[in-house]
Amino acid sequence: ESLRHELAVAGSPVKLSVVHPGGVATNIARNSRTGAGITDNARRAESIERFDALARTTPAAAAQRIITGIEKNQPRILIGKDAVFMDLLQRFRPGTYWKMLQRQMEKTAAKRMARDAAR
């Protein structure tokens, strides 16, 4: 976002949009390498399930939203309701948003796992 402002001040014809992807339903979590905080397969599987529970936007919908945002020269392109929520949360609670986000993610994942188990 700083670069966007610098380009505008310099009178540059270059346009820039920042994409804030929320959970896009891809295999990125499944194909990721294990981080330092996840040392066993059960925790890795739990992390993948949590991501899958939150990843609601299809890749096609994300791509269309990005194209639309670029065509309209939007400074921020938010992908999915979770990205909109995160953007608002960071703006209103910059110092404490992470704890709130973590609680929300845990609640959402628990609801989805319970719903999937009931099927």
N, CA, C and O atoms as a Tinker XYZ file with bonds, in Angstrom:
   476  protein
     1  N      0.826000   -1.195000    0.000000    73     2
     2  CA     0.000000    0.000000    0.000000    64     1     3
     3  C      0.865000    1.252000    0.000000    63     2     4     5
     4  O      0.486000    2.271000   -0.577000    81     3
     5  N      2.023000    1.181000    0.642000    73     3     6
     6  CA     2.947000    2.316000    0.628000    64     5     7
     7  C      3.422000    2.590000   -0.796000    63     6     8     9
     8  O      3.527000    3.743000   -1.212000    81     7
     9  N      3.707000    1.529000   -1.534000    73     7    10
    10  CA     4.152000    1.691000   -2.916000    64     9    11
    11  C      3.070000    2.369000   -3.751000    63    10    12    13
    12  O      3.384000    3.208000   -4.595000    81    11
    13  N      1.829000    2.030000   -3.537000    73    11    14
    14  CA     0.723000    2.662000   -4.265000    64    13    15
    15  C      0.739000    4.171000   -4.042000    63    14    16    17
    16  O      0.568000    4.946000   -4.984000    81    15
    17  N      0.944000    4.586000   -2.788000    73    15    18
    18  CA     0.981000    6.015000   -2.468000    64    17    19
    19  C      2.217000    6.685000   -3.071000    63    18    20    21
    20  O      2.134000    7.806000   -3.573000    81    19
    21  N      3.344000    6.010000   -3.023000    73    19    22
    22  CA     4.563000    6.568000   -3.611000    64    21    23
    23  C      4.395000    6.769000   -5.115000    63    22    24    25
    24  O      4.821000    7.789000   -5.658000    81    23
    25  N      3.776000    5.800000   -5.790000    73    23    26
    26  CA     3.543000    5.923000   -7.227000    64    25    27
    27  C      2.627000    7.105000   -7.534000    63    26    28    29
    28  O      2.853000    7.837000   -8.498000    81    27
    29  N      1.600000    7.288000   -6.719000    73    27    30
    30  CA     0.666000    8.403000   -6.934000    64    29    31
    31  C      1.367000    9.743000   -6.722000    63    30    32    33
    32  O      1.172000   10.672000   -7.506000    81    31
    33  N      2.172000    9.852000   -5.684000    73    31    34
    34  CA     2.897000   11.102000   -5.406000    64    33    35
    35  C      3.867000   11.433000   -6.536000    63    34    36    37
    36  O      4.049000   12.597000   -6.893000    81    35
    37  N      4.489000   10.391000   -7.096000    73    35    38
    38  CA     5.450000   10.591000   -8.183000    64    37    39
    39  C      4.768000   10.842000   -9.524000    63    38    40    41
    40  O      5.438000   11.121000  -10.519000    81    39
    41  N      3.436000   10.746000   -9.556000    73    39    42
    42  CA     2.715000   10.952000  -10.804000    64    41    43
    43  C      2.895000    9.798000  -11.780000    63    42    44    45
    44  O      2.756000    9.987000  -12.989000    81    43
    45  N      3.194000    8.636000  -11.288000    73    43    46
    46  CA     3.431000    7.471000  -12.133000    64    45    47
    47  C      2.130000    6.988000  -12.771000    63    46    48    49
    48  O      1.072000    7.047000  -12.144000    81    47
    49  N      2.202000    6.514000  -14.012000    73    47    50
    50  CA     1.013000    5.943000  -14.650000    64    49    51
    51  C      0.745000    4.501000  -14.179000    63    50    52    53
    52  O     -0.285000    3.917000  -14.516000    81    51
    53  N      1.663000    3.944000  -13.412000    73    51    54
    54  CA     1.516000    2.569000  -12.927000    64    53    55
    55  C      0.414000    2.517000  -11.869000    63    54    56    57
    56  O      0.383000    3.338000  -10.952000    81    55
    57  N     -0.474000    1.560000  -12.003000    73    55    58
    58  CA    -1.556000    1.361000  -11.042000    64    57    59
    59  C     -1.242000    0.131000  -10.209000    63    58    60    61
    60  O     -0.617000   -0.811000  -10.695000    81    59
    61  N     -1.673000    0.140000   -8.961000    73    59    62
    62  CA    -1.359000   -0.962000   -8.076000    64    61    63
    63  C     -2.552000   -1.276000   -7.179000    63    62    64    65
    64  O     -3.153000   -0.380000   -6.586000    81    63
    65  N     -2.878000   -2.544000   -7.090000    73    63    66
    66  CA    -3.928000   -3.015000   -6.186000    64    65    67
    67  C     -3.305000   -4.057000   -5.264000    63    66    68    69
    68  O     -2.471000   -4.851000   -5.698000    81    67
    69  N     -3.703000   -4.059000   -4.004000    73    67    70
    70  CA    -3.218000   -5.036000   -3.038000    64    69    71
    71  C     -4.320000   -6.054000   -2.811000    63    70    72    73
    72  O     -5.440000   -5.694000   -2.451000    81    71
    73  N     -4.006000   -7.320000   -3.021000    73    71    74
    74  CA    -4.979000   -8.395000   -2.846000    64    73    75
    75  C     -4.835000   -8.963000   -1.444000    63    74    76    77
    76  O     -3.745000   -9.347000   -1.021000    81    75
    77  N     -5.952000   -9.010000   -0.734000    73    75    78
    78  CA    -6.021000   -9.604000    0.604000    64    77    79
    79  C     -6.856000  -10.876000    0.487000    63    78    80    81
    80  O     -8.080000  -10.830000    0.608000    81    79
    81  N     -6.194000  -12.017000    0.252000    73    79    82
    82  CA    -6.968000  -13.248000    0.098000    64    81    83
    83  C     -7.410000  -13.798000    1.436000    63    82    84    85
    84  O     -6.619000  -13.902000    2.373000    81    83
    85  N     -8.656000  -14.142000    1.514000    73    83    86
    86  CA    -9.141000  -14.871000    2.683000    64    85    87
    87  C     -8.894000  -16.345000    2.421000    63    86    88    89
    88  O     -7.958000  -16.702000    1.706000    81    87
    89  N     -9.718000  -17.193000    2.989000    73    87    90
    90  CA    -9.557000  -18.625000    2.772000    64    89    91
    91  C    -10.083000  -19.026000    1.407000    63    90    92    93
    92  O    -11.293000  -19.044000    1.178000    81    91
    93  N     -9.173000  -19.346000    0.506000    73    91    94
    94  CA    -9.549000  -19.812000   -0.821000    64    93    95
    95  C     -9.388000  -21.330000   -0.817000    63    94    96    97
    96  O     -8.346000  -21.850000   -0.417000    81    95
    97  N    -10.409000  -22.024000   -1.257000    73    95    98
    98  CA   -10.446000  -23.487000   -1.192000    64    97    99
    99  C     -9.476000  -24.116000   -2.192000    63    98   100   101
   100  O     -9.861000  -24.504000   -3.295000    81    99
   101  N     -8.228000  -24.206000   -1.788000    73    99   102
   102  CA    -7.183000  -24.841000   -2.593000    64   101   103
   103  C     -6.462000  -25.871000   -1.715000    63   102   104   105
   104  O     -6.816000  -26.058000   -0.551000    81   103
   105  N     -5.480000  -26.516000   -2.266000    73   103   106
   106  CA    -4.687000  -27.493000   -1.519000    64   105   107
   107  C     -3.445000  -26.879000   -0.886000    63   106   108   109
   108  O     -2.517000  -27.608000   -0.540000    81   107
   109  N     -3.403000  -25.574000   -0.727000    73   107   110
   110  CA    -2.201000  -24.923000   -0.221000    64   109   111
   111  C     -1.828000  -25.426000    1.179000    63   110   112   113
   112  O     -0.646000  -25.630000    1.457000    81   111
   113  N     -2.788000  -25.626000    2.046000    73   111   114
   114  CA    -2.479000  -26.110000    3.401000    64   113   115
   115  C     -1.996000  -27.561000    3.361000    63   114   116   117
   116  O     -1.071000  -27.933000    4.082000    81   115
   117  N     -2.622000  -28.365000    2.524000    73   115   118
   118  CA    -2.207000  -29.772000    2.431000    64   117   119
   119  C     -0.801000  -29.922000    1.866000    63   118   120   121
   120  O     -0.068000  -30.835000    2.247000    81   119
   121  N     -0.429000  -29.033000    0.965000    73   119   122
   122  CA     0.873000  -29.132000    0.309000    64   121   123
   123  C      1.966000  -28.318000    0.994000    63   122   124   125
   124  O      3.115000  -28.320000    0.551000    81   123
   125  N      1.616000  -27.630000    2.061000    73   123   126
   126  CA     2.609000  -26.798000    2.737000    64   125   127
   127  C      3.557000  -27.653000    3.565000    63   126   128   129
   128  O      3.234000  -28.769000    3.970000    81   127
   129  N      4.720000  -27.098000    3.800000    73   127   130
   130  CA     5.675000  -27.767000    4.673000    64   129   131
   131  C      5.268000  -27.504000    6.111000    63   130   132   133
   132  O      4.660000  -26.479000    6.418000    81   131
   133  N      5.600000  -28.415000    6.971000    73   131   134
   134  CA     5.251000  -28.278000    8.378000    64   133   135
   135  C      6.075000  -27.165000    9.002000    63   134   136   137
   136  O      7.293000  -27.113000    8.838000    81   135
   137  N      5.396000  -26.270000    9.722000    73   135   138
   138  CA     6.080000  -25.183000   10.411000    64   137   139
   139  C      6.752000  -25.659000   11.686000    63   138   140   141
   140  O      6.577000  -26.805000   12.102000    81   139
   141  N      7.510000  -24.787000   12.295000    73   139   142
   142  CA     8.240000  -25.121000   13.512000    64   141   143
   143  C      7.299000  -25.467000   14.661000    63   142   144   145
   144  O      7.661000  -26.254000   15.536000    81   143
   145  N      6.098000  -24.894000   14.673000    73   143   146
   146  CA     5.153000  -25.124000   15.755000    64   145   147
   147  C      4.363000  -26.413000   15.628000    63   146   148   149
   148  O      3.654000  -26.797000   16.558000    81   147
   149  N      4.474000  -27.085000   14.496000    73   147   150
   150  CA     3.711000  -28.315000   14.281000    64   149   151
   151  C      4.696000  -29.454000   14.052000    63   150   152   153
   152  O      5.311000  -29.555000   12.991000    81   151
   153  N      4.837000  -30.306000   15.055000    73   151   154
   154  CA     5.850000  -31.356000   14.993000    64   153   155
   155  C      5.269000  -32.757000   14.852000    63   154   156   157
   156  O      6.021000  -33.711000   14.656000    81   155
   157  N      3.962000  -32.905000   14.946000    73   155   158
   158  CA     3.379000  -34.241000   14.805000    64   157   159
   159  C      2.262000  -34.226000   13.775000    63   158   160   161
   160  O      1.695000  -33.179000   13.464000    81   159
   161  N      1.957000  -35.406000   13.253000    73   159   162
   162  CA     0.959000  -35.522000   12.190000    64   161   163
   163  C     -0.447000  -35.151000   12.644000    63   162   164   165
   164  O     -1.226000  -34.615000   11.857000    81   163
   165  N     -0.782000  -35.428000   13.898000    73   163   166
   166  CA    -2.123000  -35.096000   14.392000    64   165   167
   167  C     -2.332000  -33.588000   14.391000    63   166   168   169
   168  O     -3.388000  -33.104000   13.981000    81   167
   169  N     -1.339000  -32.852000   14.844000    73   167   170
   170  CA    -1.470000  -31.385000   14.851000    64   169   171
   171  C     -1.490000  -30.839000   13.439000    63   170   172   173
   172  O     -2.196000  -29.869000   13.162000    81   171
   173  N     -0.729000  -31.442000   12.541000    73   171   174
   174  CA    -0.735000  -31.003000   11.142000    64   173   175
   175  C     -2.105000  -31.251000   10.528000    63   174   176   177
   176  O     -2.646000  -30.387000    9.838000    81   175
   177  N     -2.668000  -32.436000   10.778000    73   175   178
   178  CA    -4.000000  -32.763000   10.262000    64   177   179
   179  C     -5.046000  -31.803000   10.820000    63   178   180   181
   180  O     -5.951000  -31.380000   10.100000    81   179
   181  N     -4.924000  -31.461000   12.088000    73   179   182
   182  CA    -5.852000  -30.504000   12.709000    64   181   183
   183  C     -5.739000  -29.134000   12.044000    63   182   184   185
   184  O     -6.744000  -28.468000   11.800000    81   183
   185  N     -4.521000  -28.728000   11.759000    73   183   186
   186  CA    -4.294000  -27.443000   11.098000    64   185   187
   187  C     -4.921000  -27.430000    9.702000    63   186   188   189
   188  O     -5.523000  -26.438000    9.291000    81   187
   189  N     -4.773000  -28.533000    8.984000    73   187   190
   190  CA    -5.360000  -28.643000    7.643000    64   189   191
   191  C     -6.882000  -28.617000    7.724000    63   190   192   193
   192  O     -7.533000  -27.958000    6.913000    81   191
   193  N     -7.457000  -29.327000    8.696000    73   191   194
   194  CA    -8.917000  -29.335000    8.873000    64   193   195
   195  C     -9.428000  -27.940000    9.199000    63   194   196   197
   196  O    -10.479000  -27.528000    8.710000    81   195
   197  N     -8.681000  -27.212000   10.028000    73   195   198
   198  CA    -9.087000  -25.856000   10.396000    64   197   199
   199  C     -9.078000  -24.960000    9.163000    63   198   200   201
   200  O     -9.998000  -24.167000    8.960000    81   199
   201  N     -8.033000  -25.089000    8.336000    73   199   202
   202  CA    -7.972000  -24.298000    7.104000    64   201   203
   203  C     -9.136000  -24.654000    6.188000    63   202   204   205
   204  O     -9.804000  -23.770000    5.652000    81   203
   205  N     -9.378000  -25.958000    6.009000    73   203   206
   206  CA   -10.469000  -26.393000    5.134000    64   205   207
   207  C    -11.822000  -25.876000    5.620000    63   206   208   209
   208  O    -12.693000  -25.549000    4.813000    81   207
   209  N    -11.994000  -25.802000    6.940000    73   207   210
   210  CA   -13.257000  -25.308000    7.497000    64   209   211
   211  C    -13.452000  -23.825000    7.217000    63   210   212   213
   212  O    -14.585000  -23.355000    7.114000    81   211
   213  N    -12.361000  -23.093000    7.096000    73   211   214
   214  CA   -12.458000  -21.647000    6.893000    64   213   215
   215  C    -12.379000  -21.240000    5.422000    63   214   216   217
   216  O    -12.828000  -20.154000    5.054000    81   215
   217  N    -11.822000  -22.088000    4.596000    73   215   218
   218  CA   -11.630000  -21.756000    3.181000    64   217   219
   219  C    -12.940000  -21.930000    2.427000    63   218   220   221
   220  O    -13.285000  -23.040000    2.021000    81   219
   221  N    -13.657000  -20.852000    2.243000    73   219   222
   222  CA   -14.993000  -20.901000    1.646000    64   221   223
   223  C    -15.029000  -20.433000    0.186000    63   222   224   225
   224  O    -15.909000  -20.845000   -0.569000    81   223
   225  N    -14.098000  -19.591000   -0.213000    73   223   226
   226  CA   -14.127000  -18.999000   -1.550000    64   225   227
   227  C    -13.497000  -19.950000   -2.558000    63   226   228   229
   228  O    -12.418000  -20.493000   -2.319000    81   227
   229  N    -14.170000  -20.147000   -3.679000    73   227   230
   230  CA   -13.605000  -21.005000   -4.726000    64   229   231
   231  C    -12.503000  -20.244000   -5.454000    63   230   232   233
   232  O    -12.526000  -19.014000   -5.487000    81   231
   233  N    -11.547000  -20.948000   -6.034000    73   231   234
   234  CA   -10.514000  -20.269000   -6.814000    64   233   235
   235  C    -11.094000  -19.428000   -7.953000    63   234   236   237
   236  O    -10.592000  -18.342000   -8.241000    81   235
   237  N    -12.142000  -19.926000   -8.595000    73   235   238
   238  CA   -12.763000  -19.171000   -9.699000    64   237   239
   239  C    -13.372000  -17.867000   -9.196000    63   238   240   241
   240  O    -13.236000  -16.828000   -9.843000    81   239
   241  N    -14.044000  -17.915000   -8.044000    73   239   242
   242  CA   -14.638000  -16.697000   -7.479000    64   241   243
   243  C    -13.549000  -15.709000   -7.058000    63   242   244   245
   244  O    -13.698000  -14.499000   -7.230000    81   243
   245  N    -12.457000  -16.232000   -6.509000    73   243   246
   246  CA   -11.343000  -15.366000   -6.113000    64   245   247
   247  C    -10.735000  -14.687000   -7.341000    63   246   248   249
   248  O    -10.467000  -13.485000   -7.321000    81   247
   249  N    -10.521000  -15.452000   -8.400000    73   247   250
   250  CA    -9.946000  -14.890000   -9.623000    64   249   251
   251  C    -10.852000  -13.810000  -10.215000    63   250   252   253
   252  O    -10.370000  -12.764000  -10.651000    81   251
   253  N    -12.152000  -14.061000  -10.230000    73   251   254
   254  CA   -13.088000  -13.071000  -10.767000    64   253   255
   255  C    -13.081000  -11.799000   -9.941000    63   254   256   257
   256  O    -13.144000  -10.699000  -10.491000    81   255
   257  N    -13.007000  -11.939000   -8.630000    73   255   258
   258  CA   -12.970000  -10.769000   -7.744000    64   257   259
   259  C    -11.699000   -9.958000   -7.978000    63   258   260   261
   260  O    -11.739000   -8.728000   -7.977000    81   259
   261  N    -10.574000  -10.640000   -8.178000    73   259   262
   262  CA    -9.306000   -9.948000   -8.446000    64   261   263
   263  C     -9.383000   -9.202000   -9.773000    63   262   264   265
   264  O     -8.962000   -8.048000   -9.858000    81   263
   265  N     -9.910000   -9.839000  -10.798000    73   263   266
   266  CA   -10.038000   -9.190000  -12.108000    64   265   267
   267  C    -10.911000   -7.938000  -12.002000    63   266   268   269
   268  O    -10.561000   -6.880000  -12.524000    81   267
   269  N    -12.039000   -8.072000  -11.328000    73   267   270
   270  CA   -12.949000   -6.932000  -11.161000    64   269   271
   271  C    -12.253000   -5.798000  -10.402000    63   270   272   273
   272  O    -12.372000   -4.631000  -10.776000    81   271
   273  N    -11.540000   -6.141000   -9.352000    73   271   274
   274  CA   -10.829000   -5.126000   -8.570000    64   273   275
   275  C     -9.761000   -4.406000   -9.374000    63   274   276   277
   276  O     -9.602000   -3.192000   -9.254000    81   275
   277  N     -9.032000   -5.148000  -10.190000    73   275   278
   278  CA    -7.999000   -4.535000  -11.030000    64   277   279
   279  C     -8.636000   -3.618000  -12.069000    63   278   280   281
   280  O     -8.161000   -2.505000  -12.295000    81   279
   281  N     -9.714000   -4.087000  -12.700000    73   279   282
   282  CA   -10.395000   -3.277000  -13.714000    64   281   283
   283  C    -10.916000   -1.971000  -13.127000    63   282   284   285
   284  O    -10.964000   -0.956000  -13.822000    81   283
   285  N    -11.305000   -1.985000  -11.860000    73   283   286
   286  CA   -11.823000   -0.783000  -11.205000    64   285   287
   287  C    -10.732000   -0.007000  -10.467000    63   286   288   289
   288  O    -11.011000    0.991000   -9.804000    81   287
   289  N     -9.493000   -0.473000  -10.589000    73   287   290
   290  CA    -8.350000    0.150000   -9.917000    64   289   291
   291  C     -8.600000    0.316000   -8.411000    63   290   292   293
   292  O     -8.286000    1.357000   -7.833000    81   291
   293  N     -9.159000   -0.705000   -7.798000    73   291   294
   294  CA    -9.413000   -0.650000   -6.368000    64   293   295
   295  C     -8.095000   -0.799000   -5.602000    63   294   296   297
   296  O     -7.282000   -1.661000   -5.934000    81   295
   297  N     -7.881000    0.030000   -4.587000    73   295   298
   298  CA    -6.625000   -0.058000   -3.840000    64   297   299
   299  C     -6.491000   -1.358000   -3.057000    63   298   300   301
   300  O     -5.393000   -1.904000   -2.944000    81   299
   301  N     -7.588000   -1.854000   -2.522000    73   299   302
   302  CA    -7.601000   -3.120000   -1.779000    64   301   303
   303  C     -8.630000   -4.039000   -2.403000    63   302   304   305
   304  O     -9.770000   -3.647000   -2.654000    81   303
   305  N     -8.211000   -5.261000   -2.649000    73   303   306
   306  CA    -9.123000   -6.263000   -3.191000    64   305   307
   307  C     -9.241000   -7.360000   -2.136000    63   306   308   309
   308  O     -8.320000   -8.151000   -1.932000    81   307
   309  N    -10.389000   -7.388000   -1.476000    73   307   310
   310  CA   -10.627000   -8.336000   -0.396000    64   309   311
   311  C    -11.350000   -9.555000   -0.958000    63   310   312   313
   312  O    -12.404000   -9.428000   -1.582000    81   311
   313  N    -10.776000  -10.740000   -0.732000    73   311   314
   314  CA   -11.322000  -11.980000   -1.280000    64   313   315
   315  C    -12.054000  -12.743000   -0.192000    63   314   316   317
   316  O    -11.422000  -13.316000    0.696000    81   315
   317  N    -13.367000  -12.757000   -0.249000    73   315   318
   318  CA   -14.184000  -13.506000    0.694000    64   317   319
   319  C    -14.580000  -12.710000    1.926000    63   318   320   321
   320  O    -13.968000  -11.699000    2.270000    81   319
   321  N    -15.623000  -13.202000    2.573000    73   319   322
   322  CA   -16.124000  -12.535000    3.783000    64   321   323
   323  C    -15.104000  -12.560000    4.902000    63   322   324   325
   324  O    -15.048000  -11.638000    5.715000    81   323
   325  N    -14.289000  -13.619000    4.951000    73   323   326
   326  CA   -13.286000  -13.696000    5.998000    64   325   327
   327  C    -12.218000  -12.614000    5.831000    63   326   328   329
   328  O    -11.700000  -12.103000    6.824000    81   327
   329  N    -11.887000  -12.262000    4.601000    73   327   330
   330  CA   -10.922000  -11.187000    4.364000    64   329   331
   331  C    -11.516000   -9.835000    4.746000    63   330   332   333
   332  O    -10.817000   -8.975000    5.282000    81   331
   333  N    -12.792000   -9.651000    4.471000    73   331   334
   334  CA   -13.471000   -8.404000    4.857000    64   333   335
   335  C    -13.492000   -8.296000    6.382000    63   334   336   337
   336  O    -13.206000   -7.238000    6.942000    81   335
   337  N    -13.833000   -9.399000    7.045000    73   335   338
   338  CA   -13.843000   -9.424000    8.506000    64   337   339
   339  C    -12.453000   -9.095000    9.057000    63   338   340   341
   340  O    -12.318000   -8.288000    9.976000    81   339
   341  N    -11.434000   -9.720000    8.496000    73   339   342
   342  CA   -10.059000   -9.500000    8.963000    64   341   343
   343  C     -9.637000   -8.051000    8.749000    63   342   344   345
   344  O     -9.001000   -7.454000    9.617000    81   343
   345  N     -9.982000   -7.497000    7.620000    73   343   346
   346  CA    -9.640000   -6.102000    7.327000    64   345   347
   347  C    -10.266000   -5.162000    8.358000    63   346   348   349
   348  O     -9.593000   -4.280000    8.890000    81   347
   349  N    -11.539000   -5.353000    8.631000    73   347   350
   350  CA   -12.215000   -4.511000    9.627000    64   349   351
   351  C    -11.629000   -4.715000   11.023000    63   350   352   353
   352  O    -11.422000   -3.757000   11.768000    81   351
   353  N    -11.370000   -5.964000   11.362000    73   351   354
   354  CA   -10.815000   -6.263000   12.683000    64   353   355
   355  C     -9.455000   -5.598000   12.882000    63   354   356   357
   356  O     -9.193000   -5.022000   13.938000    81   355
   357  N     -8.596000   -5.676000   11.877000    73   355   358
   358  CA    -7.276000   -5.041000   11.973000    64   357   359
   359  C     -7.389000   -3.522000   12.094000    63   358   360   361
   360  O     -6.607000   -2.896000   12.810000    81   359
   361  N     -8.335000   -2.943000   11.413000    73   359   362
   362  CA    -8.492000   -1.487000   11.459000    64   361   363
   363  C     -9.015000   -1.010000   12.811000    63   362   364   365
   364  O     -8.563000    0.009000   13.334000    81   363
   365  N     -9.982000   -1.759000   13.377000    73   363   366
   366  CA   -10.584000   -1.328000   14.641000    64   365   367
   367  C     -9.840000   -1.799000   15.879000    63   366   368   369
   368  O     -9.940000   -1.174000   16.935000    81   367
   369  N     -9.095000   -2.893000   15.764000    73   367   370
   370  CA    -8.377000   -3.458000   16.918000    64   369   371
   371  C     -6.945000   -3.811000   16.523000    63   370   372   373
   372  O     -6.569000   -4.980000   16.615000    81   371
   373  N     -6.138000   -2.856000   16.088000    73   371   374
   374  CA    -4.813000   -3.187000   15.549000    64   373   375
   375  C     -3.886000   -3.907000   16.528000    63   374   376   377
   376  O     -3.060000   -4.716000   16.104000    81   375
   377  N     -4.006000   -3.635000   17.807000    73   375   378
   378  CA    -3.109000   -4.260000   18.769000    64   377   379
   379  C     -3.585000   -5.582000   19.324000    63   378   380   381
   380  O     -2.793000   -6.344000   19.879000    81   379
   381  N     -4.882000   -5.870000   19.183000    73   379   382
   382  CA    -5.431000   -7.063000   19.831000    64   381   383
   383  C     -6.228000   -7.960000   18.887000    63   382   384   385
   384  O     -6.915000   -8.876000   19.338000    81   383
   385  N     -6.142000   -7.710000   17.608000    73   383   386
   386  CA    -6.982000   -8.463000   16.677000    64   385   387
   387  C     -6.650000   -9.947000   16.627000    63   386   388   389
   388  O     -7.540000  -10.758000   16.371000    81   387
   389  N     -5.387000  -10.331000   16.864000    73   387   390
   390  CA    -5.014000  -11.721000   16.680000    64   389   391
   391  C     -5.759000  -12.655000   17.630000    63   390   392   393
   392  O     -6.212000  -13.723000   17.216000    81   391
   393  N     -5.893000  -12.265000   18.903000    73   391   394
   394  CA    -6.608000  -13.115000   19.856000    64   393   395
   395  C     -8.063000  -13.289000   19.446000    63   394   396   397
   396  O     -8.613000  -14.387000   19.540000    81   395
   397  N     -8.678000  -12.219000   18.996000    73   395   398
   398  CA   -10.068000  -12.293000   18.546000    64   397   399
   399  C    -10.181000  -13.193000   17.318000    63   398   400   401
   400  O    -11.113000  -13.990000   17.206000    81   399
   401  N     -9.238000  -13.062000   16.410000    73   399   402
   402  CA    -9.244000  -13.875000   15.196000    64   401   403
   403  C     -9.070000  -15.349000   15.535000    63   402   404   405
   404  O     -9.758000  -16.200000   14.972000    81   403
   405  N     -8.165000  -15.654000   16.440000    73   403   406
   406  CA    -7.932000  -17.041000   16.819000    64   405   407
   407  C     -9.193000  -17.671000   17.413000    63   406   408   409
   408  O     -9.538000  -18.803000   17.076000    81   407
   409  N     -9.874000  -16.946000   18.288000    73   407   410
   410  CA   -11.120000  -17.464000   18.871000    64   409   411
   411  C    -12.162000  -17.716000   17.791000    63   410   412   413
   412  O    -12.838000  -18.744000   17.811000    81   411
   413  N    -12.298000  -16.797000   16.859000    73   411   414
   414  CA   -13.272000  -16.936000   15.781000    64   413   415
   415  C    -12.943000  -18.140000   14.898000    63   414   416   417
   416  O    -13.840000  -18.887000   14.508000    81   415
   417  N    -11.678000  -18.327000   14.588000    73   415   418
   418  CA   -11.275000  -19.461000   13.762000    64   417   419
   419  C    -11.578000  -20.783000   14.455000    63   418   420   421
   420  O    -12.052000  -21.725000   13.819000    81   419
   421  N    -11.308000  -20.857000   15.747000    73   419   422
   422  CA   -11.579000  -22.076000   16.501000    64   421   423
   423  C    -13.078000  -22.383000   16.545000    63   422   424   425
   424  O    -13.479000  -23.537000   16.395000    81   423
   425  N    -13.899000  -21.361000   16.750000    73   423   426
   426  CA   -15.353000  -21.558000   16.784000    64   425   427
   427  C    -15.868000  -22.040000   15.430000    63   426   428   429
   428  O    -16.662000  -22.978000   15.362000    81   427
   429  N    -15.421000  -21.408000   14.370000    73   427   430
   430  CA   -15.869000  -21.776000   13.028000    64   429   431
   431  C    -15.454000  -23.194000   12.683000    63   430   432   433
   432  O    -16.254000  -23.962000   12.148000    81   431
   433  N    -14.225000  -23.548000   12.980000    73   431   434
   434  CA   -13.736000  -24.891000   12.685000    64   433   435
   435  C    -14.503000  -25.932000   13.485000    63   434   436   437
   436  O    -14.848000  -26.985000   12.948000    81   435
   437  N    -14.779000  -25.659000   14.768000    73   435   438
   438  CA   -15.513000  -26.602000   15.613000    64   437   439
   439  C    -16.927000  -26.822000   15.080000    63   438   440   441
   440  O    -17.411000  -27.954000   15.055000    81   439
   441  N    -17.586000  -25.753000   14.656000    73   439   442
   442  CA   -18.944000  -25.871000   14.112000    64   441   443
   443  C    -18.946000  -26.728000   12.845000    63   442   444   445
   444  O    -19.802000  -27.595000   12.670000    81   443
   445  N    -17.992000  -26.474000   11.979000    73   443   446
   446  CA   -17.962000  -27.207000   10.711000    64   445   447
   447  C    -17.626000  -28.677000   10.926000    63   446   448   449
   448  O    -18.208000  -29.554000   10.287000    81   447
   449  N    -16.688000  -28.942000   11.828000    73   447   450
   450  CA   -16.326000  -30.336000   12.110000    64   449   451
   451  C    -17.503000  -31.078000   12.735000    63   450   452   453
   452  O    -17.736000  -32.246000   12.423000    81   451
   453  N    -18.250000  -30.404000   13.620000    73   451   454
   454  CA   -19.434000  -31.021000   14.233000    64   453   455
   455  C    -20.492000  -31.296000   13.172000    63   454   456   457
   456  O    -21.131000  -32.349000   13.185000    81   455
   457  N    -20.675000  -30.361000   12.265000    73   455   458
   458  CA   -21.655000  -30.540000   11.189000    64   457   459
   459  C    -21.239000  -31.692000   10.272000    63   458   460   461
   460  O    -22.076000  -32.499000    9.866000    81   459
   461  N    -19.950000  -31.765000    9.948000    73   459   462
   462  CA   -19.456000  -32.855000    9.086000    64   461   463
   463  C    -19.580000  -34.210000    9.777000    63   462   464   465
   464  O    -19.874000  -35.217000    9.133000    81   463
   465  N    -19.355000  -34.230000   11.085000    73   463   466
   466  CA   -19.457000  -35.495000   11.838000    64   465   467
   467  C    -20.898000  -35.979000   11.899000    63   466   468   469
   468  O    -21.148000  -37.183000   11.946000    81   467
   469  N    -21.855000  -35.041000   11.898000    73   467   470
   470  CA   -23.272000  -35.393000   11.980000    64   469   471
   471  C    -23.788000  -35.983000   10.662000    63   470   472   473
   472  O    -24.826000  -36.644000   10.647000    81   471
   473  N    -23.089000  -35.755000    9.588000    73   471   474
   474  CA   -23.539000  -36.229000    8.269000    64   473   475
   475  C    -23.367000  -37.692000    8.108000    63   474   476
   476  O    -23.697000  -38.240000    7.057000    81   475
